[in-house]
Amino acid sequence: MLFEKGRICLKIAGREAGKYCVVVEEGEEFVTVTGPKEITKIKRRKCNTNHLEPTVEKLDVKGGSDEEIKLLWESSGLLEKLGIKK
């Protein structure tokens, strides 16, 4: 599946266009994504897959809480690689 749990995506539509998010719940047409807000300024919400561009990067998400994802972002080195400023 293209939008599996942990996949980092770039939002390409809406007010959050140009920001990165992480898929926390899979679906067919809609997925649940989060930044979390402290990291990429995207709060947890449902998002149409047509509004997302998946990247090759993926985080090893187990549960899906914002705290877990925040720690994964910080330990992965992807913040610097993707140019994300907190």
C-alpha positions as a printed Julia matrix, in Angstrom:
86×3 Matrix{Float64}:
  0.0    0.0    0.0
  1.29   3.45  -0.92
  0.08   5.24   2.21
  1.01   2.73   4.9
  1.43   3.55   8.58
  4.61   5.55   9.19
  4.97   6.85   5.62
  6.14  10.47   5.51
  4.13  12.51   3.01
  4.19  16.04   1.67
  0.85  17.84   1.69
  0.21  19.31  -1.76
 -3.19  20.93  -1.22
 -4.91  23.06   1.38
 -3.59  25.54   3.91
 -0.88  23.1    5.02
  0.49  22.58   1.49
  4.26  22.24   1.44
  4.5   20.71   4.93
  5.4   17.16   5.9
  3.18  14.76   7.82
  3.18  11.11   8.93
  0.42   8.59   8.17
 -0.88   7.09  11.44
 -4.01   5.26  10.18
 -4.36   3.64   6.79
 -7.38   3.85   4.55
 -8.32   3.67   0.89
 -9.37   7.21  -0.01
 -8.67   8.92   3.32
 -5.85   8.45   5.83
 -5.23   9.97   9.26
 -2.08  12.09   9.39
 -0.21  14.07  12.02
  2.84  16.29  12.09
  2.72  16.45  15.07
  1.94  20.14  15.49
  5.12  20.86  17.53
  7.3   19.49  14.73
  5.71  20.29  11.34
  2.71  22.47  12.29
  0.19  19.83  11.13
 -2.37  18.67  13.65
 -3.89  15.18  13.59
 -6.64  14.97  10.97
 -8.17  12.9    8.21
 -6.72  13.72   4.81
 -7.67  12.79   1.26
 -4.9   10.76  -0.37
 -5.2   12.98  -3.46
 -3.82  15.82  -1.3
 -0.69  13.88  -0.3
  2.56  13.12  -2.09
  4.28  10.11  -0.47
  8.06  10.25   0.01
 10.48   7.33   0.15
 11.06   8.04   3.86
  9.24   6.07   6.54
  9.2    6.1   10.34
  8.85   2.89  12.36
  5.54   3.83  14.02
  4.18   1.3   16.53
  1.26   2.98  18.33
  0.76   6.28  16.57
  0.69   8.79  19.45
  2.01  12.28  18.77
  4.65  11.86  21.51
  5.97   8.67  19.89
  6.1   10.3   16.45
  7.82  13.39  17.86
 10.58  11.18  19.34
 10.9    9.25  16.06
 11.3   12.5   14.08
 14.01  13.72  16.45
 15.97  10.44  16.49
 15.71   9.69  12.76
 17.77  12.6   11.42
 15.04  13.36   8.88
 14.33  16.86  10.28
 17.68  18.05   8.93
 17.5   15.95   5.75
 14.05  17.3    4.79
 14.85  20.84   5.99
 12.12  20.94   8.66
 12.49  23.73  11.19
 10.67  23.21  14.49
